[in-house]
Amino acid sequence: MELLHSIFIGPFADMFSDLSFLIQVLWEGFVQGTLYALIALGFVLIFKASGVFNFAQGIMVVFAVLALVGLYEAGVPAWLALILTIGIMGLLAIGIERVVLRPLVNQHDAILLMATIGLARFLSGAGQFIFGGENKAMITEELGLPTGSSEAEIFGGVVFFEHLDIAAVIIAGLLVAALAVFFSKTRIGRALRAVADDHQAALSVGISLNQIWAIVWFAAGIVALVTGIMWGARSDVSFALEIIALKALAVLIIGGFTSIPGAIIAGIIVGLVEKLFEIYWGSLLGGGVEAWFAYIVALIFLLFRPQGLFGEKIIERV
């Protein structure tokens, strides 16, 4: 009984004994989950266009933000460096389409998957060669991002809200809304859905697969840049961000590989739940819960609902 109390009843009692601290934990988990969702969004865009999990998305986050910081350190003004970095990600998208994807049109998905793994290793090596492997500080104030924090009294306690976290949630929301409108209301968005359904059918009605892939990779690059800026502002810019970005794999399994709403909702769920378990159950589970808890949840989904919360259930007739 004492063991059950320490594992279940004790943490729940602690959770609701200080509601202001619980709000603080939930807010931090929500912000972290929002950034997970933003990373997962880049994966979803490419998966919907090619049917392949893009292992290079994590290093694209690192590469984009390293290019931004590197240009600034070279003497380029911050906002001009941001514009040039967007251009770099556009050129990278075109280069990936021309060199990697175009020769592999209509090839097996496993071949495209291996191509993204090779691309990830190439970008990692190129990034370390060009920008170096040491940690860099994000140019937060130079980009006009807010600093400092505000506090509010909730349930008799003080809850702190970092201005940067508030900005991250707002920017992520605006970016998701813009992409949703773009891909649902425009001709390119309709073409993307056609390509996602059937490459051959899309080609037969005159849709350029190469153009769609370039646009989608560019959109994923912009998402990677925004994600890298926000993660880098909360910590440092380093290649460790690539490992954090792979947390999106768990998010996609939970939300569904083809669902943009699923990526958003699952990202927030992962952020909230892993933060709660880290704070209230972390000591009982040996600490470091945030590093692995999302993957345990994803494993449970693979066992009982492999298509995720919002993914399409695949029915194969034999």
Stockholm file with secondary structure:
# STOCKHOLM 1.0

chainA/1-318         MELLHSIFIGPFADMFSDLSFLIQVLWEGFVQGTLYALIALGFVLIFKASGVFNFAQGIMVVFAVLALVGLYEAGVPAWLALILTIGIMGLLAIGIERVVLRPLVNQHDAILLMATIGLARFLSGAGQFIFGGENKAMITEELGLPTGSSEAEIFGGVVFFEHLDIAAVIIAGLLVAALAVFFSKTRIGRALRAVADDHQAALSVGISLNQIWAIVWFAAGIVALVTGIMWGARSDVSFALEIIALKALAVLIIGGFTSIPGAIIAGIIVGLVEKLFEIYWGSLLGGGVEAWFAYIVALIFLLFRPQGLFGEKIIERV
#=GR chainA/1-318 SS CHHHIIIIIHHHHHHHHCHHHHHHHHHHHHHHHHHHHHHHHHHHHHHHHHSSCCTTHHHHHHHHHHHHHHHHHTTCCHHHHHHHHHHHHHHHHHHIIIIIIGGGTTCCHHHHHHHHHHHHHHHHHHHHHHHCSSCBCCCTGGGTCCCSEEEEEETTEEEEEEHHHHHHHHHHHHHHHHHHHHHHHSHHHHHHHHHHHCHHHHHHTTCCHHHHHHHHHHHHHHHHHHHHHHHHHHSCBSTTHHHHHTHHHHHHHHHCTTCHHHHHHHHHHHHHHHHHHHHHTTTTTTSCHHHHHHHHHHHHHHHHCTTTTTSCCCCCCC
#=GC SS_cons         CHHHIIIIIHHHHHHHHCHHHHHHHHHHHHHHHHHHHHHHHHHHHHHHHHSSCCTTHHHHHHHHHHHHHHHHHTTCCHHHHHHHHHHHHHHHHHHIIIIIIGGGTTCCHHHHHHHHHHHHHHHHHHHHHHHCSSCBCCCTGGGTCCCSEEEEEETTEEEEEEHHHHHHHHHHHHHHHHHHHHHHHSHHHHHHHHHHHCHHHHHHTTCCHHHHHHHHHHHHHHHHHHHHHHHHHHSCBSTTHHHHHTHHHHHHHHHCTTCHHHHHHHHHHHHHHHHHHHHHTTTTTTSCHHHHHHHHHHHHHHHHCTTTTTSCCCCCCC
//
